[in-house]
Amino acid sequence: MLFNLGAAVKVSDRAEISVGVSNLLDVRYRELESGGQATPGQGRTVYVGWRYRRP
């Protein structure tokens, strides 16, 4: 089971900061399996974003 967590905070009328974590528990899983080969899924990933809207 995968858990993702994210949140965003409005800094002003035009700006917003977002943060999050994908695969919070760092679970090992197979994303793709074909022909006897398996591609591992993405591990824990932390991201930060900034959004600004022009007037």
Helices and strands as residue ranges (DSSP letters): E 5-10, E 15-22, E 30-34, E 37-40, E 45-52
